[in-house]
Amino acid sequence: MAEQIKMTLPDGRVVDGVAVGIKESTERWSEFELDDGTKMKIKVTLVGAMRAISEYDPGGLPWYQLQMVPVFTPAEVPSALKKKEN
């Protein structure tokens, strides 16, 4: 079994957990258009996961704690919003 670690549940309790490796990942971009005409591409990259030992949510599923990094980029910006070169 993997090494036990401490993790905090949504109710604030600190419980024993285990690190869970990431076997496979498909990170798709979500695209948004803002009121100013800018189009943004956003995704979340999972960098780590932990699962509580012997602790379950109200539906009987194990509690997980995820470490994620948001990634975003302007995909298209209107010319009027770009910095003017001197």
PyMOL Python script that loads the backbone (N, CA, C, O; Angstrom):
from pymol import cmd

cmd.read_pdbstr("""\
ATOM      1  N   MET A   1       0.844  -1.185   0.000  1.00  0.00           N
ATOM      2  CA  MET A   1       0.000   0.000   0.000  1.00  0.00           C
ATOM      3  C   MET A   1       0.883   1.239   0.000  1.00  0.00           C
ATOM      4  O   MET A   1       1.984   1.230   0.551  1.00  0.00           O
ATOM      5  N   ALA A   2       0.391   2.302  -0.621  1.00  0.00           N
ATOM      6  CA  ALA A   2       1.145   3.543  -0.707  1.00  0.00           C
ATOM      7  C   ALA A   2       1.302   4.179   0.674  1.00  0.00           C
ATOM      8  O   ALA A   2       0.540   3.888   1.597  1.00  0.00           O
ATOM      9  N   GLU A   3       2.284   5.035   0.796  1.00  0.00           N
ATOM     10  CA  GLU A   3       2.550   5.718   2.067  1.00  0.00           C
ATOM     11  C   GLU A   3       1.359   6.585   2.460  1.00  0.00           C
ATOM     12  O   GLU A   3       0.787   7.284   1.623  1.00  0.00           O
ATOM     13  N   GLN A   4       0.990   6.536   3.735  1.00  0.00           N
ATOM     14  CA  GLN A   4      -0.123   7.343   4.217  1.00  0.00           C
ATOM     15  C   GLN A   4       0.295   8.797   4.377  1.00  0.00           C
ATOM     16  O   GLN A   4       1.422   9.096   4.772  1.00  0.00           O
ATOM     17  N   ILE A   5      -0.636   9.694   4.063  1.00  0.00           N
ATOM     18  CA  ILE A   5      -0.424  11.129   4.203  1.00  0.00           C
ATOM     19  C   ILE A   5      -1.652  11.717   4.878  1.00  0.00           C
ATOM     20  O   ILE A   5      -2.695  11.065   4.936  1.00  0.00           O
ATOM     21  N   LYS A   6      -1.548  12.920   5.382  1.00  0.00           N
ATOM     22  CA  LYS A   6      -2.678  13.611   5.990  1.00  0.00           C
ATOM     23  C   LYS A   6      -3.355  14.480   4.931  1.00  0.00           C
ATOM     24  O   LYS A   6      -2.687  15.116   4.115  1.00  0.00           O
ATOM     25  N   MET A   7      -4.698  14.500   4.955  1.00  0.00           N
ATOM     26  CA  MET A   7      -5.443  15.359   4.033  1.00  0.00           C
ATOM     27  C   MET A   7      -6.630  15.945   4.781  1.00  0.00           C
ATOM     28  O   MET A   7      -7.104  15.371   5.762  1.00  0.00           O
ATOM     29  N   THR A   8      -7.106  17.094   4.310  1.00  0.00           N
ATOM     30  CA  THR A   8      -8.205  17.788   4.959  1.00  0.00           C
ATOM     31  C   THR A   8      -9.477  17.617   4.137  1.00  0.00           C
ATOM     32  O   THR A   8      -9.500  17.896   2.939  1.00  0.00           O
ATOM     33  N   LEU A   9     -10.532  17.154   4.798  1.00  0.00           N
ATOM     34  CA  LEU A   9     -11.832  16.975   4.148  1.00  0.00           C
ATOM     35  C   LEU A   9     -12.580  18.307   4.097  1.00  0.00           C
ATOM     36  O   LEU A   9     -12.211  19.247   4.801  1.00  0.00           O
ATOM     37  N   PRO A  10     -13.624  18.398   3.276  1.00  0.00           N
ATOM     38  CA  PRO A  10     -14.375  19.655   3.172  1.00  0.00           C
ATOM     39  C   PRO A  10     -14.939  20.164   4.505  1.00  0.00           C
ATOM     40  O   PRO A  10     -15.138  21.368   4.671  1.00  0.00           O
ATOM     41  N   ASP A  11     -15.198  19.254   5.455  1.00  0.00           N
ATOM     42  CA  ASP A  11     -15.721  19.689   6.758  1.00  0.00           C
ATOM     43  C   ASP A  11     -14.616  20.109   7.720  1.00  0.00           C
ATOM     44  O   ASP A  11     -14.892  20.425   8.877  1.00  0.00           O
ATOM     45  N   GLY A  12     -13.364  20.116   7.255  1.00  0.00           N
ATOM     46  CA  GLY A  12     -12.236  20.573   8.064  1.00  0.00           C
ATOM     47  C   GLY A  12     -11.505  19.488   8.825  1.00  0.00           C
ATOM     48  O   GLY A  12     -10.442  19.746   9.388  1.00  0.00           O
ATOM     49  N   ARG A  13     -12.053  18.265   8.857  1.00  0.00           N
ATOM     50  CA  ARG A  13     -11.365  17.181   9.554  1.00  0.00           C
ATOM     51  C   ARG A  13     -10.103  16.781   8.806  1.00  0.00           C
ATOM     52  O   ARG A  13     -10.094  16.729   7.576  1.00  0.00           O
ATOM     53  N   VAL A  14      -9.036  16.498   9.549  1.00  0.00           N
ATOM     54  CA  VAL A  14      -7.790  15.997   8.968  1.00  0.00           C
ATOM     55  C   VAL A  14      -7.796  14.486   9.142  1.00  0.00           C
ATOM     56  O   VAL A  14      -7.930  13.982  10.257  1.00  0.00           O
ATOM     57  N   VAL A  15      -7.650  13.762   8.026  1.00  0.00           N
ATOM     58  CA  VAL A  15      -7.740  12.299   8.050  1.00  0.00           C
ATOM     59  C   VAL A  15      -6.554  11.701   7.308  1.00  0.00           C
ATOM     60  O   VAL A  15      -5.819  12.405   6.616  1.00  0.00           O
ATOM     61  N   ASP A  16      -6.377  10.387   7.462  1.00  0.00           N
ATOM     62  CA  ASP A  16      -5.335   9.684   6.727  1.00  0.00           C
ATOM     63  C   ASP A  16      -5.782   9.472   5.287  1.00  0.00           C
ATOM     64  O   ASP A  16      -6.952   9.202   5.014  1.00  0.00           O
ATOM     65  N   GLY A  17      -4.830   9.601   4.380  1.00  0.00           N
ATOM     66  CA  GLY A  17      -5.098   9.376   2.972  1.00  0.00           C
ATOM     67  C   GLY A  17      -3.890   8.750   2.309  1.00  0.00           C
ATOM     68  O   GLY A  17      -2.859   8.526   2.942  1.00  0.00           O
ATOM     69  N   VAL A  18      -4.031   8.473   1.032  1.00  0.00           N
ATOM     70  CA  VAL A  18      -2.919   7.943   0.241  1.00  0.00           C
ATOM     71  C   VAL A  18      -2.835   8.714  -1.068  1.00  0.00           C
ATOM     72  O   VAL A  18      -3.850   9.131  -1.625  1.00  0.00           O
ATOM     73  N   ALA A  19      -1.615   8.895  -1.548  1.00  0.00           N
ATOM     74  CA  ALA A  19      -1.420   9.515  -2.853  1.00  0.00           C
ATOM     75  C   ALA A  19      -1.871   8.524  -3.928  1.00  0.00           C
ATOM     76  O   ALA A  19      -1.619   7.323  -3.836  1.00  0.00           O
ATOM     77  N   VAL A  20      -2.534   9.052  -4.933  1.00  0.00           N
ATOM     78  CA  VAL A  20      -3.009   8.228  -6.042  1.00  0.00           C
ATOM     79  C   VAL A  20      -2.359   8.759  -7.311  1.00  0.00           C
ATOM     80  O   VAL A  20      -2.493   9.941  -7.627  1.00  0.00           O
ATOM     81  N   GLY A  21      -1.656   7.901  -8.039  1.00  0.00           N
ATOM     82  CA  GLY A  21      -0.992   8.325  -9.266  1.00  0.00           C
ATOM     83  C   GLY A  21      -1.978   8.615 -10.384  1.00  0.00           C
ATOM     84  O   GLY A  21      -3.116   8.146 -10.371  1.00  0.00           O
ATOM     85  N   ILE A  22      -1.523   9.389 -11.338  1.00  0.00           N
ATOM     86  CA  ILE A  22      -2.324   9.722 -12.520  1.00  0.00           C
ATOM     87  C   ILE A  22      -1.900   8.778 -13.626  1.00  0.00           C
ATOM     88  O   ILE A  22      -0.776   8.855 -14.122  1.00  0.00           O
ATOM     89  N   LYS A  23      -2.797   7.888 -14.013  1.00  0.00           N
ATOM     90  CA  LYS A  23      -2.478   6.876 -15.021  1.00  0.00           C
ATOM     91  C   LYS A  23      -2.607   7.433 -16.432  1.00  0.00           C
ATOM     92  O   LYS A  23      -1.783   7.140 -17.299  1.00  0.00           O
ATOM     93  N   GLU A  24      -3.628   8.225 -16.656  1.00  0.00           N
ATOM     94  CA  GLU A  24      -3.884   8.745 -17.998  1.00  0.00           C
ATOM     95  C   GLU A  24      -4.561  10.098 -17.871  1.00  0.00           C
ATOM     96  O   GLU A  24      -5.285  10.347 -16.907  1.00  0.00           O
ATOM     97  N   SER A  25      -4.329  10.970 -18.839  1.00  0.00           N
ATOM     98  CA  SER A  25      -4.924  12.303 -18.791  1.00  0.00           C
ATOM     99  C   SER A  25      -5.296  12.767 -20.188  1.00  0.00           C
ATOM    100  O   SER A  25      -4.523  12.624 -21.135  1.00  0.00           O
ATOM    101  N   THR A  26      -6.486  13.322 -20.298  1.00  0.00           N
ATOM    102  CA  THR A  26      -6.914  13.981 -21.535  1.00  0.00           C
ATOM    103  C   THR A  26      -7.355  15.376 -21.131  1.00  0.00           C
ATOM    104  O   THR A  26      -8.412  15.549 -20.524  1.00  0.00           O
ATOM    105  N   GLU A  27      -6.564  16.347 -21.460  1.00  0.00           N
ATOM    106  CA  GLU A  27      -6.841  17.719 -21.049  1.00  0.00           C
ATOM    107  C   GLU A  27      -7.368  18.500 -22.234  1.00  0.00           C
ATOM    108  O   GLU A  27      -6.617  18.894 -23.126  1.00  0.00           O
ATOM    109  N   ARG A  28      -8.664  18.717 -22.227  1.00  0.00           N
ATOM    110  CA  ARG A  28      -9.288  19.458 -23.319  1.00  0.00           C
ATOM    111  C   ARG A  28      -9.446  20.920 -22.920  1.00  0.00           C
ATOM    112  O   ARG A  28      -9.617  21.243 -21.745  1.00  0.00           O
ATOM    113  N   TRP A  29      -9.385  21.781 -23.903  1.00  0.00           N
ATOM    114  CA  TRP A  29      -9.561  23.207 -23.689  1.00  0.00           C
ATOM    115  C   TRP A  29     -11.045  23.549 -23.682  1.00  0.00           C
ATOM    116  O   TRP A  29     -11.816  22.996 -24.467  1.00  0.00           O
ATOM    117  N   SER A  30     -11.443  24.455 -22.802  1.00  0.00           N
ATOM    118  CA  SER A  30     -12.756  25.092 -22.856  1.00  0.00           C
ATOM    119  C   SER A  30     -12.533  26.462 -23.477  1.00  0.00           C
ATOM    120  O   SER A  30     -11.535  27.123 -23.191  1.00  0.00           O
ATOM    121  N   GLU A  31     -13.447  26.880 -24.312  1.00  0.00           N
ATOM    122  CA  GLU A  31     -13.288  28.170 -24.984  1.00  0.00           C
ATOM    123  C   GLU A  31     -14.418  29.107 -24.583  1.00  0.00           C
ATOM    124  O   GLU A  31     -15.579  28.706 -24.501  1.00  0.00           O
ATOM    125  N   PHE A  32     -14.055  30.370 -24.332  1.00  0.00           N
ATOM    126  CA  PHE A  32     -15.001  31.390 -23.901  1.00  0.00           C
ATOM    127  C   PHE A  32     -14.789  32.644 -24.724  1.00  0.00           C
ATOM    128  O   PHE A  32     -13.661  32.968 -25.096  1.00  0.00           O
ATOM    129  N   GLU A  33     -15.868  33.346 -25.007  1.00  0.00           N
ATOM    130  CA  GLU A  33     -15.757  34.662 -25.637  1.00  0.00           C
ATOM    131  C   GLU A  33     -16.233  35.686 -24.630  1.00  0.00           C
ATOM    132  O   GLU A  33     -17.346  35.589 -24.113  1.00  0.00           O
ATOM    133  N   LEU A  34     -15.387  36.673 -24.350  1.00  0.00           N
ATOM    134  CA  LEU A  34     -15.704  37.710 -23.380  1.00  0.00           C
ATOM    135  C   LEU A  34     -16.463  38.848 -24.053  1.00  0.00           C
ATOM    136  O   LEU A  34     -16.473  38.962 -25.278  1.00  0.00           O
ATOM    137  N   ASP A  35     -17.100  39.689 -23.235  1.00  0.00           N
ATOM    138  CA  ASP A  35     -17.867  40.821 -23.770  1.00  0.00           C
ATOM    139  C   ASP A  35     -17.024  41.758 -24.617  1.00  0.00           C
ATOM    140  O   ASP A  35     -17.548  42.407 -25.523  1.00  0.00           O
ATOM    141  N   ASP A  36     -15.713  41.842 -24.337  1.00  0.00           N
ATOM    142  CA  ASP A  36     -14.861  42.765 -25.104  1.00  0.00           C
ATOM    143  C   ASP A  36     -14.364  42.160 -26.413  1.00  0.00           C
ATOM    144  O   ASP A  36     -13.567  42.778 -27.118  1.00  0.00           O
ATOM    145  N   GLY A  37     -14.832  40.953 -26.741  1.00  0.00           N
ATOM    146  CA  GLY A  37     -14.458  40.317 -28.002  1.00  0.00           C
ATOM    147  C   GLY A  37     -13.274  39.362 -27.904  1.00  0.00           C
ATOM    148  O   GLY A  37     -12.956  38.668 -28.870  1.00  0.00           O
ATOM    149  N   THR A  38     -12.613  39.319 -26.736  1.00  0.00           N
ATOM    150  CA  THR A  38     -11.489  38.413 -26.555  1.00  0.00           C
ATOM    151  C   THR A  38     -11.992  36.972 -26.451  1.00  0.00           C
ATOM    152  O   THR A  38     -12.983  36.696 -25.776  1.00  0.00           O
ATOM    153  N   LYS A  39     -11.300  36.071 -27.122  1.00  0.00           N
ATOM    154  CA  LYS A  39     -11.597  34.644 -27.007  1.00  0.00           C
ATOM    155  C   LYS A  39     -10.493  34.009 -26.179  1.00  0.00           C
ATOM    156  O   LYS A  39      -9.309  34.150 -26.484  1.00  0.00           O
ATOM    157  N   MET A  40     -10.905  33.297 -25.113  1.00  0.00           N
ATOM    158  CA  MET A  40      -9.960  32.677 -24.185  1.00  0.00           C
ATOM    159  C   MET A  40     -10.057  31.160 -24.278  1.00  0.00           C
ATOM    160  O   MET A  40     -11.131  30.604 -24.507  1.00  0.00           O
ATOM    161  N   LYS A  41      -8.923  30.505 -24.097  1.00  0.00           N
ATOM    162  CA  LYS A  41      -8.873  29.050 -23.994  1.00  0.00           C
ATOM    163  C   LYS A  41      -8.381  28.725 -22.591  1.00  0.00           C
ATOM    164  O   LYS A  41      -7.363  29.252 -22.141  1.00  0.00           O
ATOM    165  N   ILE A  42      -9.130  27.833 -21.889  1.00  0.00           N
ATOM    166  CA  ILE A  42      -8.825  27.521 -20.500  1.00  0.00           C
ATOM    167  C   ILE A  42      -8.907  26.012 -20.284  1.00  0.00           C
ATOM    168  O   ILE A  42      -9.785  25.339 -20.823  1.00  0.00           O
ATOM    169  N   LYS A  43      -7.970  25.493 -19.482  1.00  0.00           N
ATOM    170  CA  LYS A  43      -8.041  24.091 -19.071  1.00  0.00           C
ATOM    171  C   LYS A  43      -7.439  23.967 -17.678  1.00  0.00           C
ATOM    172  O   LYS A  43      -6.732  24.861 -17.213  1.00  0.00           O
ATOM    173  N   VAL A  44      -7.720  22.870 -17.030  1.00  0.00           N
ATOM    174  CA  VAL A  44      -7.160  22.581 -15.712  1.00  0.00           C
ATOM    175  C   VAL A  44      -6.278  21.347 -15.851  1.00  0.00           C
ATOM    176  O   VAL A  44      -6.691  20.335 -16.416  1.00  0.00           O
ATOM    177  N   THR A  45      -5.064  21.444 -15.332  1.00  0.00           N
ATOM    178  CA  THR A  45      -4.131  20.328 -15.369  1.00  0.00           C
ATOM    179  C   THR A  45      -4.041  19.716 -13.969  1.00  0.00           C
ATOM    180  O   THR A  45      -3.717  20.409 -13.004  1.00  0.00           O
ATOM    181  N   LEU A  46      -4.323  18.436 -13.866  1.00  0.00           N
ATOM    182  CA  LEU A  46      -4.230  17.721 -12.597  1.00  0.00           C
ATOM    183  C   LEU A  46      -2.771  17.332 -12.365  1.00  0.00           C
ATOM    184  O   LEU A  46      -2.161  16.665 -13.200  1.00  0.00           O
ATOM    185  N   VAL A  47      -2.217  17.750 -11.231  1.00  0.00           N
ATOM    186  CA  VAL A  47      -0.816  17.441 -10.936  1.00  0.00           C
ATOM    187  C   VAL A  47      -0.655  16.480  -9.768  1.00  0.00           C
ATOM    188  O   VAL A  47       0.443  15.981  -9.519  1.00  0.00           O
ATOM    189  N   GLY A  48      -1.756  16.214  -9.042  1.00  0.00           N
ATOM    190  CA  GLY A  48      -1.680  15.266  -7.939  1.00  0.00           C
ATOM    191  C   GLY A  48      -3.063  14.938  -7.411  1.00  0.00           C
ATOM    192  O   GLY A  48      -3.994  15.731  -7.547  1.00  0.00           O
ATOM    193  N   ALA A  49      -3.193  13.765  -6.807  1.00  0.00           N
ATOM    194  CA  ALA A  49      -4.466  13.341  -6.229  1.00  0.00           C
ATOM    195  C   ALA A  49      -4.209  12.532  -4.965  1.00  0.00           C
ATOM    196  O   ALA A  49      -3.237  11.781  -4.877  1.00  0.00           O
ATOM    197  N   MET A  50      -5.102  12.699  -3.984  1.00  0.00           N
ATOM    198  CA  MET A  50      -5.053  11.930  -2.748  1.00  0.00           C
ATOM    199  C   MET A  50      -6.454  11.387  -2.477  1.00  0.00           C
ATOM    200  O   MET A  50      -7.451  12.047  -2.772  1.00  0.00           O
ATOM    201  N   ARG A  51      -6.523  10.185  -1.917  1.00  0.00           N
ATOM    202  CA  ARG A  51      -7.796   9.569  -1.567  1.00  0.00           C
ATOM    203  C   ARG A  51      -7.808   9.291  -0.076  1.00  0.00           C
ATOM    204  O   ARG A  51      -6.851   8.739   0.466  1.00  0.00           O
ATOM    205  N   ALA A  52      -8.891   9.674   0.586  1.00  0.00           N
ATOM    206  CA  ALA A  52      -9.022   9.410   2.023  1.00  0.00           C
ATOM    207  C   ALA A  52      -9.184   7.918   2.264  1.00  0.00           C
ATOM    208  O   ALA A  52      -9.805   7.211   1.471  1.00  0.00           O
ATOM    209  N   ILE A  53      -8.614   7.447   3.376  1.00  0.00           N
ATOM    210  CA  ILE A  53      -8.753   6.051   3.781  1.00  0.00           C
ATOM    211  C   ILE A  53      -9.947   5.954   4.731  1.00  0.00           C
ATOM    212  O   ILE A  53      -9.993   6.645   5.748  1.00  0.00           O
ATOM    213  N   SER A  54     -10.898   5.107   4.400  1.00  0.00           N
ATOM    214  CA  SER A  54     -12.059   4.842   5.268  1.00  0.00           C
ATOM    215  C   SER A  54     -12.925   6.071   5.536  1.00  0.00           C
ATOM    216  O   SER A  54     -13.567   6.149   6.583  1.00  0.00           O
ATOM    217  N   GLU A  55     -12.956   7.023   4.621  1.00  0.00           N
ATOM    218  CA  GLU A  55     -13.818   8.195   4.741  1.00  0.00           C
ATOM    219  C   GLU A  55     -14.577   8.340   3.428  1.00  0.00           C
ATOM    220  O   GLU A  55     -13.989   8.265   2.349  1.00  0.00           O
ATOM    221  N   TYR A  56     -15.892   8.549   3.529  1.00  0.00           N
ATOM    222  CA  TYR A  56     -16.731   8.571   2.331  1.00  0.00           C
ATOM    223  C   TYR A  56     -17.690   9.752   2.359  1.00  0.00           C
ATOM    224  O   TYR A  56     -18.068  10.236   3.426  1.00  0.00           O
ATOM    225  N   ASP A  57     -18.077  10.209   1.172  1.00  0.00           N
ATOM    226  CA  ASP A  57     -19.056  11.293   1.076  1.00  0.00           C
ATOM    227  C   ASP A  57     -20.457  10.733   1.358  1.00  0.00           C
ATOM    228  O   ASP A  57     -20.609   9.521   1.509  1.00  0.00           O
ATOM    229  N   PRO A  58     -21.473  11.585   1.431  1.00  0.00           N
ATOM    230  CA  PRO A  58     -22.819  11.097   1.737  1.00  0.00           C
ATOM    231  C   PRO A  58     -23.347  10.053   0.749  1.00  0.00           C
ATOM    232  O   PRO A  58     -24.238   9.276   1.091  1.00  0.00           O
ATOM    233  N   GLY A  59     -22.811  10.030  -0.463  1.00  0.00           N
ATOM    234  CA  GLY A  59     -23.233   9.043  -1.456  1.00  0.00           C
ATOM    235  C   GLY A  59     -22.448   7.741  -1.397  1.00  0.00           C
ATOM    236  O   GLY A  59     -22.677   6.840  -2.204  1.00  0.00           O
ATOM    237  N   GLY A  60     -21.517   7.634  -0.438  1.00  0.00           N
ATOM    238  CA  GLY A  60     -20.732   6.415  -0.283  1.00  0.00           C
ATOM    239  C   GLY A  60     -19.470   6.370  -1.131  1.00  0.00           C
ATOM    240  O   GLY A  60     -18.799   5.340  -1.178  1.00  0.00           O
ATOM    241  N   LEU A  61     -19.137   7.464  -1.798  1.00  0.00           N
ATOM    242  CA  LEU A  61     -17.927   7.513  -2.626  1.00  0.00           C
ATOM    243  C   LEU A  61     -16.750   8.000  -1.789  1.00  0.00           C
ATOM    244  O   LEU A  61     -16.936   8.809  -0.880  1.00  0.00           O
ATOM    245  N   PRO A  62     -15.535   7.518  -2.080  1.00  0.00           N
ATOM    246  CA  PRO A  62     -14.373   7.974  -1.309  1.00  0.00           C
ATOM    247  C   PRO A  62     -14.102   9.460  -1.564  1.00  0.00           C
ATOM    248  O   PRO A  62     -14.331   9.971  -2.660  1.00  0.00           O
ATOM    249  N   TRP A  63     -13.612  10.132  -0.529  1.00  0.00           N
ATOM    250  CA  TRP A  63     -13.220  11.529  -0.678  1.00  0.00           C
ATOM    251  C   TRP A  63     -11.882  11.609  -1.397  1.00  0.00           C
ATOM    252  O   TRP A  63     -10.964  10.846  -1.094  1.00  0.00           O
ATOM    253  N   TYR A  64     -11.769  12.527  -2.344  1.00  0.00           N
ATOM    254  CA  TYR A  64     -10.513  12.799  -3.037  1.00  0.00           C
ATOM    255  C   TYR A  64     -10.145  14.260  -2.832  1.00  0.00           C
ATOM    256  O   TYR A  64     -11.017  15.121  -2.715  1.00  0.00           O
ATOM    257  N   GLN A  65      -8.869  14.523  -2.792  1.00  0.00           N
ATOM    258  CA  GLN A  65      -8.362  15.888  -2.780  1.00  0.00           C
ATOM    259  C   GLN A  65      -7.435  16.001  -3.989  1.00  0.00           C
ATOM    260  O   GLN A  65      -6.527  15.189  -4.167  1.00  0.00           O
ATOM    261  N   LEU A  66      -7.674  17.006  -4.807  1.00  0.00           N
ATOM    262  CA  LEU A  66      -6.925  17.148  -6.055  1.00  0.00           C
ATOM    263  C   LEU A  66      -6.048  18.388  -6.025  1.00  0.00           C
ATOM    264  O   LEU A  66      -6.430  19.424  -5.481  1.00  0.00           O
ATOM    265  N   GLN A  67      -4.872  18.266  -6.615  1.00  0.00           N
ATOM    266  CA  GLN A  67      -3.984  19.406  -6.812  1.00  0.00           C
ATOM    267  C   GLN A  67      -4.035  19.736  -8.301  1.00  0.00           C
ATOM    268  O   GLN A  67      -3.657  18.924  -9.146  1.00  0.00           O
ATOM    269  N   MET A  68      -4.514  20.954  -8.607  1.00  0.00           N
ATOM    270  CA  MET A  68      -4.713  21.335 -10.000  1.00  0.00           C
ATOM    271  C   MET A  68      -4.063  22.680 -10.288  1.00  0.00           C
ATOM    272  O   MET A  68      -3.899  23.515  -9.398  1.00  0.00           O
ATOM    273  N   VAL A  69      -3.699  22.870 -11.548  1.00  0.00           N
ATOM    274  CA  VAL A  69      -3.131  24.126 -12.013  1.00  0.00           C
ATOM    275  C   VAL A  69      -3.983  24.624 -13.174  1.00  0.00           C
ATOM    276  O   VAL A  69      -4.144  23.921 -14.172  1.00  0.00           O
ATOM    277  N   PRO A  70      -4.537  25.849 -13.049  1.00  0.00           N
ATOM    278  CA  PRO A  70      -5.283  26.384 -14.189  1.00  0.00           C
ATOM    279  C   PRO A  70      -4.318  26.884 -15.266  1.00  0.00           C
ATOM    280  O   PRO A  70      -3.283  27.475 -14.958  1.00  0.00           O
ATOM    281  N   VAL A  71      -4.664  26.644 -16.510  1.00  0.00           N
ATOM    282  CA  VAL A  71      -3.861  27.110 -17.644  1.00  0.00           C
ATOM    283  C   VAL A  71      -4.803  27.878 -18.556  1.00  0.00           C
ATOM    284  O   VAL A  71      -5.857  27.368 -18.935  1.00  0.00           O
ATOM    285  N   PHE A  72      -4.429  29.103 -18.909  1.00  0.00           N
ATOM    286  CA  PHE A  72      -5.284  29.856 -19.815  1.00  0.00           C
ATOM    287  C   PHE A  72      -4.437  30.690 -20.757  1.00  0.00           C
ATOM    288  O   PHE A  72      -3.295  31.038 -20.460  1.00  0.00           O
ATOM    289  N   THR A  73      -5.028  30.999 -21.898  1.00  0.00           N
ATOM    290  CA  THR A  73      -4.345  31.810 -22.889  1.00  0.00           C
ATOM    291  C   THR A  73      -5.376  32.555 -23.721  1.00  0.00           C
ATOM    292  O   THR A  73      -6.422  32.002 -24.061  1.00  0.00           O
ATOM    293  N   PRO A  74      -5.085  33.807 -24.050  1.00  0.00           N
ATOM    294  CA  PRO A  74      -5.967  34.486 -24.988  1.00  0.00           C
ATOM    295  C   PRO A  74      -5.758  33.853 -26.366  1.00  0.00           C
ATOM    296  O   PRO A  74      -4.635  33.829 -26.870  1.00  0.00           O
ATOM    297  N   ALA A  75      -6.811  33.350 -26.966  1.00  0.00           N
ATOM    298  CA  ALA A  75      -6.704  32.710 -28.271  1.00  0.00           C
ATOM    299  C   ALA A  75      -6.846  33.727 -29.387  1.00  0.00           C
ATOM    300  O   ALA A  75      -6.268  33.585 -30.464  1.00  0.00           O
ATOM    301  N   GLU A  76      -7.631  34.756 -29.103  1.00  0.00           N
ATOM    302  CA  GLU A  76      -7.868  35.792 -30.106  1.00  0.00           C
ATOM    303  C   GLU A  76      -8.230  37.072 -29.362  1.00  0.00           C
ATOM    304  O   GLU A  76      -9.145  37.079 -28.539  1.00  0.00           O
ATOM    305  N   VAL A  77      -7.498  38.171 -29.656  1.00  0.00           N
ATOM    306  CA  VAL A  77      -7.730  39.447 -28.985  1.00  0.00           C
ATOM    307  C   VAL A  77      -7.998  40.505 -30.051  1.00  0.00           C
ATOM    308  O   VAL A  77      -7.234  40.610 -31.011  1.00  0.00           O
ATOM    309  N   PRO A  78      -9.075  41.297 -29.905  1.00  0.00           N
ATOM    310  CA  PRO A  78      -9.354  42.358 -30.874  1.00  0.00           C
ATOM    311  C   PRO A  78      -8.184  43.333 -30.970  1.00  0.00           C
ATOM    312  O   PRO A  78      -7.548  43.636 -29.961  1.00  0.00           O
ATOM    313  N   SER A  79      -7.900  43.814 -32.145  1.00  0.00           N
ATOM    314  CA  SER A  79      -6.781  44.739 -32.381  1.00  0.00           C
ATOM    315  C   SER A  79      -6.852  45.958 -31.480  1.00  0.00           C
ATOM    316  O   SER A  79      -5.815  46.440 -31.024  1.00  0.00           O
ATOM    317  N   ALA A  80      -8.040  46.468 -31.212  1.00  0.00           N
ATOM    318  CA  ALA A  80      -8.208  47.675 -30.391  1.00  0.00           C
ATOM    319  C   ALA A  80      -7.725  47.459 -28.950  1.00  0.00           C
ATOM    320  O   ALA A  80      -7.437  48.434 -28.256  1.00  0.00           O
ATOM    321  N   LEU A  81      -7.632  46.221 -28.489  1.00  0.00           N
ATOM    322  CA  LEU A  81      -7.190  45.956 -27.118  1.00  0.00           C
ATOM    323  C   LEU A  81      -5.701  45.683 -27.009  1.00  0.00           C
ATOM    324  O   LEU A  81      -5.160  45.632 -25.904  1.00  0.00           O
ATOM    325  N   LYS A  82      -5.040  45.508 -28.130  1.00  0.00           N
ATOM    326  CA  LYS A  82      -3.601  45.215 -28.111  1.00  0.00           C
ATOM    327  C   LYS A  82      -2.796  46.474 -27.881  1.00  0.00           C
ATOM    328  O   LYS A  82      -3.207  47.564 -28.278  1.00  0.00           O
ATOM    329  N   LYS A  83      -1.635  46.325 -27.232  1.00  0.00           N
ATOM    330  CA  LYS A  83      -0.742  47.449 -26.986  1.00  0.00           C
ATOM    331  C   LYS A  83      -0.228  47.992 -28.301  1.00  0.00           C
ATOM    332  O   LYS A  83       0.180  47.244 -29.190  1.00  0.00           O
ATOM    333  N   LYS A  84      -0.255  49.300 -28.406  1.00  0.00           N
ATOM    334  CA  LYS A  84       0.240  49.960 -29.609  1.00  0.00           C
ATOM    335  C   LYS A  84       1.755  50.076 -29.538  1.00  0.00           C
ATOM    336  O   LYS A  84       2.308  50.467 -28.510  1.00  0.00           O
ATOM    337  N   GLU A  85       2.415  49.737 -30.624  1.00  0.00           N
ATOM    338  CA  GLU A  85       3.880  49.859 -30.652  1.00  0.00           C
ATOM    339  C   GLU A  85       4.269  51.296 -30.911  1.00  0.00           C
ATOM    340  O   GLU A  85       3.610  52.002 -31.674  1.00  0.00           O
ATOM    341  N   ASN A  86       5.353  51.730 -30.266  1.00  0.00           N
ATOM    342  CA  ASN A  86       5.838  53.116 -30.438  1.00  0.00           C
ATOM    343  C   ASN A  86       6.700  53.237 -31.651  1.00  0.00           C
ATOM    344  O   ASN A  86       7.194  54.324 -31.952  1.00  0.00           O
TER     345      ASN A  86
END
""", "prot")
cmd.dss("prot")
cmd.show_as("cartoon", "prot")
cmd.util.cbc("prot")
cmd.orient("prot")
